[in-house]
């Protein structure tokens, strides 16, 4: 049935429309034909339609994500979010982008993951999966912060004292600007 509808759509415009290639790619992804979907998405992006380009990049990200090509998926998802008109499934894009960053377990990417998941939470605050990923990020970040905050076992008293003083100064430096001398 879906194939017939696509065939009719293709005949009506000569098979060159971006929407046709996006719909074909979605069908191919549902049929787990990742190579065919990738080819259809390349064709859709080659015929650049500014209205559907974010959707094409998001769908490309989904294709990479389903093939476990996480780096490529992340790049495609980030591209899809660079357009003025967000992709139609931006909630899923943010969720998967956060998931990828979390799976790659790089501290600098945890901030990107947190931002993406926070945006996904704003789009749908009832999604338990988003909350679970946000909780995982908080737990991972707090573990990393605990290792930074805990003073290393040092035998040199002076070095330990300098470490603790620097840690305290850095922790309270944002507060110092709030309570600085008033004129």
C-alpha positions as CSV (number, residue, x, y, z in Angstrom):
1,X,0.0,0.0,0.0
2,X,2.8,2.5,1.0
3,X,4.7,1.5,-2.1
4,X,1.7,2.3,-4.3
5,X,1.3,5.7,-2.7
6,X,5.0,6.5,-3.3
7,X,4.7,5.3,-6.9
8,X,1.8,7.7,-7.5
9,X,3.7,10.5,-5.8
10,X,6.7,9.9,-7.9
11,X,4.7,9.9,-11.1
12,X,3.0,13.2,-10.3
13,X,6.3,15.1,-10.1
14,X,8.8,13.0,-12.0
15,X,10.3,11.4,-8.9
16,X,12.5,14.4,-8.1
17,X,10.8,15.9,-5.1
18,X,12.6,16.0,-1.7
19,X,9.4,14.8,0.0
20,X,9.3,11.7,-2.2
21,X,12.9,10.8,-1.3
22,X,12.2,11.4,2.4
23,X,9.1,9.3,2.4
24,X,10.9,6.5,0.5
25,X,13.8,6.7,3.1
26,X,11.3,6.4,5.9
27,X,9.7,3.4,4.3
28,X,13.1,1.8,3.7
29,X,14.1,2.4,7.4
30,X,10.9,0.7,8.5
31,X,11.8,-2.2,6.3
32,X,15.3,-2.2,7.8
33,X,16.9,-1.4,4.4
34,X,19.5,1.0,5.7
35,X,21.6,1.1,2.5
36,X,18.5,2.0,0.4
37,X,17.5,4.6,3.0
38,X,21.0,6.2,3.0
39,X,20.8,6.4,-0.9
40,X,17.4,8.0,-0.8
41,X,18.5,10.5,1.8
42,X,21.6,11.4,-0.2
43,X,19.2,12.1,-3.1
44,X,16.9,14.2,-0.9
45,X,19.9,16.3,0.3
46,X,21.2,16.7,-3.2
47,X,17.9,18.4,-4.2
48,X,18.0,20.7,-1.2
49,X,14.6,21.9,-0.2
50,X,15.1,24.5,2.6
51,X,11.7,23.6,4.2
52,X,12.5,19.9,4.5
53,X,16.3,20.0,4.8
54,X,16.3,19.7,8.6
55,X,14.1,16.7,8.4
56,X,16.4,15.1,5.8
57,X,19.4,15.6,8.1
58,X,17.4,14.2,11.1
59,X,16.4,11.2,9.1
60,X,20.0,10.7,8.0
61,X,20.9,10.8,11.7
62,X,18.3,8.1,12.5
63,X,19.7,6.0,9.7
64,X,23.2,6.2,11.1
65,X,21.9,5.7,14.6
66,X,20.1,2.5,13.6
67,X,23.3,1.2,12.0
68,X,25.2,2.1,15.3
69,X,27.4,4.6,13.4
70,X,27.1,7.0,16.4
71,X,29.7,9.6,15.3
72,X,27.9,10.0,11.9
73,X,24.6,10.1,13.6
74,X,25.7,12.8,16.0
75,X,27.0,15.0,13.2
76,X,23.7,14.6,11.2
77,X,21.6,15.4,14.3
78,X,23.7,18.5,15.0
79,X,23.3,19.6,11.4
80,X,19.5,19.1,11.6
81,X,19.4,21.4,14.6
82,X,21.3,24.2,12.8
83,X,18.3,25.2,10.7
84,X,15.9,27.9,11.5
85,X,13.0,25.5,11.2
86,X,13.7,22.5,13.5
87,X,13.1,19.0,12.3
88,X,9.6,17.7,12.7
89,X,10.8,15.0,15.2
90,X,13.1,17.3,17.2
91,X,12.2,15.6,20.4
92,X,13.6,12.3,19.1
93,X,16.7,14.1,17.6
94,X,17.5,15.7,21.0
95,X,16.9,12.4,22.8
96,X,19.1,10.4,20.5
97,X,21.8,13.1,20.5
98,X,21.9,13.1,24.3
99,X,22.0,9.3,24.3
100,X,25.0,9.3,21.9
101,X,26.9,11.8,23.9
102,X,26.2,9.7,27.1
103,X,27.3,6.5,25.4
104,X,30.5,8.0,24.2
105,X,31.2,9.0,27.9
106,X,33.4,12.0,27.3
107,X,33.0,14.7,30.0
108,X,32.9,17.6,27.5
109,X,30.2,15.8,25.6
110,X,28.2,15.3,28.7
111,X,27.4,19.0,28.7
112,X,26.1,18.7,25.1
113,X,24.1,15.6,26.1
114,X,22.6,17.5,29.0
115,X,21.7,20.4,26.8
116,X,20.1,18.1,24.2
117,X,18.2,16.1,26.8
118,X,17.1,19.3,28.6
119,X,15.7,20.5,25.3
120,X,14.0,17.2,24.8
121,X,12.5,17.5,28.3
122,X,11.2,21.0,27.4
123,X,9.5,19.5,24.4
124,X,7.9,16.6,26.4
125,X,8.4,16.7,30.1
126,X,6.4,13.4,30.6
127,X,9.0,11.2,28.8
128,X,10.5,8.8,31.3
129,X,13.4,7.9,29.0
130,X,14.6,11.6,28.9
131,X,14.4,11.7,32.7
132,X,16.4,8.5,33.0
133,X,19.2,9.8,30.7
134,X,19.3,13.1,32.6
135,X,19.7,11.2,35.8
136,X,22.5,9.1,34.4
137,X,24.3,12.3,33.3
138,X,23.9,13.8,36.8
139,X,25.3,10.6,38.4
140,X,28.3,10.5,36.0
141,X,29.1,14.2,36.4
142,X,28.8,14.0,40.2
143,X,31.3,11.1,40.2
144,X,33.7,13.1,38.1
145,X,33.3,16.1,40.3
146,X,33.9,14.0,43.4
147,X,37.2,12.8,42.1
148,X,38.2,16.4,41.4
149,X,37.0,17.7,44.7
150,X,38.5,15.0,46.8
151,X,42.1,16.0,47.7
152,X,44.6,13.4,46.5
153,X,46.6,11.6,49.1
154,X,49.6,13.8,49.4
155,X,52.4,13.5,51.8
156,X,53.7,17.1,51.4
157,X,51.6,19.3,53.7
158,X,52.4,22.5,51.8
159,X,51.2,21.1,48.5
160,X,48.1,19.7,50.0
161,X,47.3,23.0,51.7
162,X,47.8,24.9,48.3
163,X,45.5,22.4,46.6
164,X,42.8,22.9,49.2
165,X,43.1,26.7,49.1
166,X,43.0,26.8,45.3
167,X,39.9,24.5,45.3
168,X,38.2,26.7,47.8
169,X,39.1,29.9,45.9
170,X,37.8,28.5,42.6
171,X,34.6,27.3,44.3
172,X,33.8,30.7,45.8
173,X,35.2,33.0,43.1
174,X,31.7,33.3,41.4
175,X,30.3,34.4,44.7
176,X,33.0,37.0,45.3
177,X,31.8,39.0,42.4
178,X,28.3,39.1,43.9
179,X,29.5,40.4,47.2
180,X,32.3,42.7,46.0
181,X,32.7,46.3,47.3
182,X,29.8,48.5,46.3
183,X,30.4,52.1,45.2
